[in-house]
Amino acid sequence: MSTIFRLDASIRREGSVTRGVADTLESAIVDELDTATTIRRDVAFAPVDPSVWATAAFAGYTPEDQRTPEQIAALGTAAQLADELESADVLIFAVPMYNFGVSHHFKTWVDTVAADPRFGPGSETIKGRPAFLVTARGGGYGEGTPRAGWDHATGWMRRYLEDVWGLDLDVIETELTLADVTPQMAELRDLAHAQLAESHETARTTGRSVTVKLHALA
């Protein structure tokens, strides 16, 4: 039986594009793997306390017999989060861009995981495992648009997931997600609907590639 790790960072329960596309992706992966269990981590509605990272980070440089109860607890939280990643065969990260940057819920989670020795600099704990980043942006940020270059989230997430953790990453991006509720974007609504449909189709297609990637790792 395979294990899927899924993280959600959207602050919306209903109507979230990243949650919806990730649902499609997860269903495709489950169907492809035949039998799978999913570990869920919702960092938006059950966020990691930001103080945990700082406490765990300093605890790593403190001799074990000198650690405070707070340091021991923080390291325990980091270990729990790291266990969830290490136990997964396939990983899904559903993380929207907020205010042109990385969701602070996701960043705090990453920082805390990195406090565990298994995910420190140079580690290869989950290297090569198939993973998916599902992200969304309210406007358009491509070349030639007024806000080209303003997306400071996707690049960072790719660098961390691909280069630091070494995951075999596919990225599913959806733009113009605020077109339906923004009068100034009314003329872009058809394009927005087409992009969302394309993202769901990409999720179905890439989800079916999981078994090939897992066999390559075996």
NORZI-V60587 format. One record per backbone hydrogen bond with DSSP energy under -0.5 kcal/mol. NH is the residue of the N-H (numbers start at 1). CO is the residue of the C=O. E is the energy in kcal/mol with one decimal. If there is no record, write none. Layout:
BEGIN
nh = {NH:NH}
co = {CO:CO}
e = {E:E}
END
This chain:
BEGIN
nh = {2:4:5:6:6:7:8:9:20:21:22:23:24:25:26:27:28:29:30:31:32:33:34:35:37:39:40:41:43:43:44:46:52:53:54:55:56:57:58:59:60:61:62:66:67:72:73:74:75:76:77:78:79:80:81:82:83:84:85:86:87:88:89:90:91:92:93:94:94:95:95:97:98:101:103:107:108:109:110:111:112:113:114:115:115:116:119:120:123:125:127:128:129:130:131:132:133:134:134:135:135:137:145:148:149:150:152:152:157:158:159:160:161:162:163:163:164:165:167:168:169:170:172:173:174:176:177:178:179:181:182:182:183:185:186:188:189:192:193:194:195:196:197:198:199:200:201:202:203:204:205:206:207:208:209:210:213:214:215:216:217:218}
co = {35:37:90:4:39:92:41:94:16:17:18:19:20:21:22:23:24:25:26:27:28:29:30:33:2:4:38:6:8:41:8:42:49:49:50:51:52:53:54:55:56:58:59:63:64:68:69:70:71:72:73:74:75:76:77:78:79:80:81:82:83:85:3:3:130:5:132:7:92:93:134:136:101:98:96:103:104:105:106:107:108:109:110:111:112:113:116:117:120:118:124:166:126:89:168:91:170:93:132:133:172:174:142:145:141:147:100:150:153:154:155:156:157:158:158:159:159:160:161:129:167:131:133:171:135:139:137:138:176:178:178:179:181:182:183:185:186:188:189:190:191:192:193:194:195:196:197:198:199:200:201:202:203:204:206:207:209:210:211:212:213:214}
e = {-1.6:-3.2:-2.9:-0.5:-3.0:-2.7:-2.0:-2.2:-2.0:-2.8:-2.2:-2.0:-1.8:-2.5:-3.1:-2.4:-2.0:-2.3:-2.8:-2.5:-1.9:-2.7:-1.4:-2.4:-2.1:-3.5:-0.6:-2.6:-1.9:-0.8:-0.8:-1.5:-2.0:-0.6:-0.9:-2.0:-2.9:-3.0:-2.0:-1.7:-1.4:-1.3:-1.7:-2.3:-1.2:-2.3:-2.3:-2.3:-2.5:-1.7:-2.0:-2.4:-2.3:-2.1:-2.3:-2.3:-2.5:-1.6:-1.4:-2.8:-2.0:-1.5:-2.8:-1.8:-1.9:-3.2:-3.1:-3.1:-0.5:-0.8:-2.2:-2.6:-2.2:-2.2:-0.5:-2.5:-2.4:-1.8:-2.7:-2.7:-2.2:-2.5:-2.5:-0.6:-1.1:-2.0:-2.4:-1.1:-2.0:-0.6:-0.9:-3.5:-1.8:-0.5:-2.4:-2.2:-2.8:-3.1:-0.6:-0.6:-2.5:-2.5:-2.0:-1.8:-0.9:-2.1:-2.1:-1.2:-2.5:-2.6:-2.5:-2.4:-2.7:-3.0:-0.8:-1.2:-1.7:-2.4:-2.6:-2.3:-1.3:-2.1:-3.0:-0.6:-1.5:-1.9:-1.9:-1.9:-1.7:-1.0:-0.7:-0.8:-0.6:-2.3:-1.7:-2.0:-1.5:-2.5:-2.6:-2.0:-2.4:-2.3:-2.2:-2.2:-2.2:-2.0:-2.0:-2.7:-2.4:-2.1:-2.4:-3.2:-2.0:-1.0:-1.6:-1.2:-1.7:-2.6:-2.4:-1.6:-1.1:-1.2}
END
